[in-house]
Amino acid sequence: MELNTLTIKQANQGLKNGDFSSEELVKSCLKIIKSKNSKINAFITILEKQSLQQAKKVDAKKSFKKNILAGIPIAIKDNILVKDIPCTAGSKILEKYKATYDATVIKKLKQAGAVLIGKTNMDEFAMGSSNETSYFGPVKNPHSLNCVPGGSSGGSAAAVASQMCLGSLGSDTGGSVRQPASFCGVVGFKPTYGLVSRYGLIATASSLDQIGPLAQTAEGAKIILDAIKGYDTLDSTSIKKSFLLPQSNIKNLKGVKIGIPKEYFQRGLDFQIKSIIMKKIDDLAKQGAIIKEVSLPHTEYALAVYYIIMPAEISANLARYDGIKYGLSSFKKSKHLLDVYLDSRSQGLGEEVKRRIMLGAYSLSAGHKEDYYLRAQKVRSLIKRDFTKVFESGLDCLITPTTPTTAFSLGDKIDDPLAMYLSDICTASVNLAGLPAISLPVGKVKNLPAGLQIIGNYLEDDKILQIAKIIP
Amino acid sequence: MIDEEQIQHIAGLVKIKLTDSDVKKYQKQLGSILDYVDHLKKAKIQGIEPYEDLIGSKNVFREDKSLTFDPETNPRLLKEVPEKYDRFIKTKNPLQ
């Protein structure tokens, strides 16, 4: 068996048994990266030298005996800062930028002894659902090279799916971990808002962004999550420990109450995905789960709310790219200060990023703020209230499809932003309400993977991970 | 419907230069997105407060005193600055 095909738990066991070294494990991943990355384009930066050095260090110390992630090759989305390593966020404006410090999640992974094997390709500044907006070219779906891997964490999902690493980190603003996980047939988890520190994550939309793990199994996702979660004084939205719930202990599905929100199974959902999900739900019922149809009546507004709030926050967050402090700059060529701003931003930012910055500025501008931004924030309250109500009725989780279709062809939606935005229809509500959710691979439609989404109540991350682990 | 003048105005606010064909393209694309989000007008929001996150986040303050900055980070940050003078970030005269 090739070492790169192991799960995190299996690899840790093998390291502990002395069956192989971390160096051998890392080398087997690097071998696949070298043979496949030119086609799949999952990585922007490959950390060959550093990862082998780190593996040797772990082998010498045998730190895998105490820490399950020690010596395990993990890939990092290229919007998460790793000290002294280029961090591009998939953008031309940061093409030559080197991170000046470690993000909190990176500090934690390093402390756990994980091997950072490379930085993964992504939609520019995490804006996109197909990984086609990256300045470094699109990522291809490992299941079909003509198809998109999803986005924006397309590189992180494709790297796990093609077994170039054992796990990865992505970031999820409206589905950017779960949707590519679904398209690539791997597990992707979006934690409760505030569970994982965003210090050192390049901001997209701050009331929605959350870093999350991708892996072959739910167990692998949980192992990575356990390493990166926790309160951090450097992120003002980080949740204090006192809020954290005790670990959940669900051993089987007997008596587990699962809600099926009917709004997620309506028009637009591919009928074959629907039948895969429904069959899965039947299986769960046979194993003793209690299935109940529920309603989240404001679901129909979720995407519209999302596409007002997210660009509004983007327009503020991306004002920092001005050609003065770091990144691509036209300083030398421009005469006046205004030209530095205009030229640096116009040359350095891509089309989708400009579109969202303008959309956001419009919805926040005088005369439109009431109609768009404030209205959207009120409807967001209603969306959150829908979830609160169904969970108050005693449900353990909700089950929906992760995406209404399987991966689409490259180029299919890139010229039609609205069609592209509709890819997030099953995932965006979860970010708006700050809840945890996981996407699991549950079958294939014409050789392309389909994903099942489990949504949990606030802070019940552990519960849905437990449920995900026991779903056959 | 958003018009060309509004697109130019917004582009000016966010400091992005647009060509004539960009203006036309963004007018069409932003127009169709704004048409889509228009259906929020159907939502009944009377008496509803705008969203606040679930833990009722408050501003986090630190003590108002100067901290010694990691001496290694400083040169790293300065290395990324496009134009500098000594240890200062250079900009152009904003009043010109």
Interface residues (C-beta under 8 A of the other chain):
Chain A: D84 Y97 K98 T100 Y101 Y193 G194 S207 T233 S236 T237 I239 F243 H298 E300 Y301 A304 V305 Y307 I308 S315 A319 D322 G323 I324 K325 Y326 G327 S329 F331 K332 S334 K335 H336 L337 L338 V340 Y341 L342 D343 R345 S346 L349 K354 R355 I357 M358 L359 A361 Y362 S365 Y372 L374 R375 A376 Q377 K378 V379 R380 S381 L382 K384 P417 L418 Y421 L432 G434 Y458
Chain B: I2 Q6 I7 I10 A11 L13 V14 K15 I16 K17 Y26 Q29 L30 S32 I33 L34 Y36 V37 H39 L40 K41 A43 I45 I48 E49 P50 Y51 E52 D53 L54 I55 S57 N59 V60 R62 D70 T73 R76 L77 K79 E80 V81 P82 E83 I89 K90 T91 K92 N93 P94 Q96
